[in-house]
Amino acid sequence: MNGAAPPSPDGEGRAVLRTPRLRLPLVTEQDLEELWRLHSDPAAFLHDSTAPLTAKGQMAWVLRQWVAHAESGGAAGYRRVLPAGGGDLLGIVGLAPLDSAAGPLLSAYWRLYPAAQGQGLATEALHAVLGALRPGDPEAVAVTAGRNAPSLALARRLGFRPGPPGREVPGGRAGDVLLVLDRPAARG
């Protein structure tokens, strides 16, 4: 489906997803500086309804949550997007557990540096992440600004469809939309 190789362990025995162009290791506490640079860069939030982070402590708090998600097992976890042959951080993608009125969900997340956008890298990385979902995993959703055309297009390419009318949009931000991953074979 996505050309992703099966997960292989990194030096710490944790699964690293790989695609033809990318290496996708789970985030660690040691990634704070890289992730702070990305999440404090206004250009990386151009189409988003949220603002870039303004304090490194915010990123440290978020990173602790992301590491905890990865350690909980299952499909949850955030992954650094790196060139397969080595190089600098291109972005981050992942799935986070999310409680909602509809029950437990996995919320898809993606953010790439502008220089890495428009090359199909987010699609490739997220195909690998979503391809690791197993039957019985919670429903995967994406929440994005209704005006964020690039994210909406990416979500469509990944198989996300608009959520049913009247369904709660997690997060409660005005203008956000709920997208639900269409994966009938995984429902169980």
C-alpha positions in Angstrom: 0.0 0.0 0.0 2.7 2.5 1.0 6.0 1.0 0.1 7.0 1.1 3.8 9.4 -1.5 5.1 8.4 -3.4 8.2 9.5 -1.7 11.4 13.0 -2.3 12.4 14.5 -1.7 15.9 16.7 1.4 16.4 19.7 1.3 18.8 17.3 1.3 21.7 15.2 -1.6 20.5 12.3 0.7 19.4 10.5 0.3 16.1 11.7 2.6 13.3 9.4 2.8 10.3 11.1 3.2 6.9 10.0 4.2 3.4 12.0 4.4 0.2 13.0 8.1 1.1 12.4 8.3 4.8 13.4 7.0 8.2 10.8 7.5 10.9 12.1 6.9 14.5 9.9 7.6 17.5 10.6 10.9 19.3 12.7 10.9 22.5 13.5 13.5 25.1 16.7 14.2 23.3 14.8 15.6 20.3 13.7 18.8 22.2 16.0 21.2 20.4 15.0 20.0 16.9 11.3 19.9 17.7 11.5 23.3 19.4 13.0 24.8 16.2 10.2 23.3 14.1 7.3 24.2 16.5 8.5 27.8 17.1 8.9 28.5 13.3 6.0 30.8 12.1 6.5 29.5 8.6 5.6 26.0 9.7 2.3 27.3 10.9 1.3 29.3 7.9 -2.0 27.6 7.2 -2.7 26.4 10.7 -5.3 27.7 13.1 -2.8 27.4 16.0 0.1 29.6 16.6 3.8 28.6 16.9 5.1 27.8 20.3 6.6 30.8 22.1 8.5 29.1 25.0 10.8 26.1 24.9 9.0 24.9 28.1 5.8 24.4 26.0 7.7 22.1 23.6 9.3 20.2 26.6 5.8 19.6 28.1 4.4 18.4 24.7 7.4 16.2 24.1 6.9 14.5 27.4 3.3 13.7 26.4 4.5 12.4 23.0 7.2 10.1 24.6 4.6 8.8 27.0 2.3 8.0 24.1 5.0 6.1 22.3 5.9 4.1 25.5 2.2 3.1 25.9 2.6 0.8 22.9 0.1 0.2 20.1 -0.1 2.5 17.1 0.3 5.7 19.2 3.5 7.7 18.9 5.1 10.6 17.2 7.9 10.1 14.7 10.6 12.3 13.4 10.7 12.6 9.6 14.3 12.2 8.5 15.9 11.5 5.1 16.6 7.7 4.7 20.3 8.3 4.0 20.7 10.7 6.9 20.3 14.4 7.3 18.4 17.1 9.2 14.8 16.9 10.6 12.2 17.4 7.9 9.2 17.3 10.2 7.1 15.2 12.5 4.2 12.9 12.1 2.3 10.6 14.3 -0.8 9.3 16.1 -1.9 10.3 19.6 -4.5 8.8 21.8 -7.5 11.1 22.2 -10.5 10.7 24.3 -13.8 12.0 22.9 -17.5 11.6 23.3 -17.3 9.0 20.5 -14.8 7.0 22.6 -11.1 6.5 22.3 -9.5 7.8 19.0 -6.1 8.1 17.5 -5.5 11.7 16.3 -3.2 12.0 13.2 -0.6 14.8 13.4 1.8 16.2 10.8 4.0 19.2 10.6 6.9 19.7 8.1 9.3 22.5 7.5 8.2 24.5 4.5 11.3 23.5 2.6 10.1 19.8 2.9 6.6 20.5 1.8 5.2 19.8 -1.7 7.4 16.8 -2.3 5.0 14.1 -1.1 7.0 13.5 2.1 4.1 14.0 4.5 2.0 11.6 2.5 4.8 9.0 2.4 5.5 9.3 6.1 1.8 9.2 7.2 1.1 6.2 4.9 3.8 4.3 6.8 2.3 5.4 10.2 -1.3 4.6 9.2 -0.1 1.4 7.6 1.0 0.2 11.1 -2.6 0.4 12.4 -4.0 -3.0 13.4 -7.5 -4.3 13.5 -8.9 -3.3 16.9 -6.9 -0.1 17.2 -9.1 2.9 17.9 -10.5 4.9 15.0 -8.1 7.3 13.4 -9.1 10.9 12.9 -7.6 14.1 11.8 -8.6 17.6 13.0 -7.5 20.6 10.9 -8.6 24.1 10.1 -11.4 24.1 7.6 -9.4 26.7 5.6 -6.2 24.8 5.6 -6.3 23.6 2.0 -2.9 21.8 2.0 -3.8 19.7 5.1 -7.3 18.9 3.8 -5.7 17.7 0.5 -3.2 15.6 2.4 -5.9 14.1 4.5 -7.9 13.2 1.4 -4.8 11.5 -0.2 -4.4 9.5 3.0 -8.0 8.2 2.9 -9.6 10.6 5.5 -13.1 11.7 4.8 -15.3 14.3 6.4 -16.8 13.1 9.7 -20.5 12.6 10.0 -22.7 15.7 10.3 -23.2 16.7 13.9 -20.2 14.6 15.2 -18.1 16.5 17.8 -14.8 18.0 16.5 -12.2 17.3 19.2 -10.4 20.3 20.5 -13.3 22.7 20.2 -11.5 25.3 18.0 -13.8 27.4 15.9 -13.4 26.6 12.2 -11.8 23.2 12.7 -13.2 20.1 10.9 -13.1 16.4 11.7 -11.9 13.9 9.2 -12.2 10.2 9.7 -9.9 7.6 8.2 -11.8 5.3 5.9 -10.4 1.8 6.7 -13.3 -0.6 6.6 -11.0 -3.7 6.6 -9.6 -2.7 10.0 -13.0 -2.2 11.8 -13.8 -5.0 13.9 
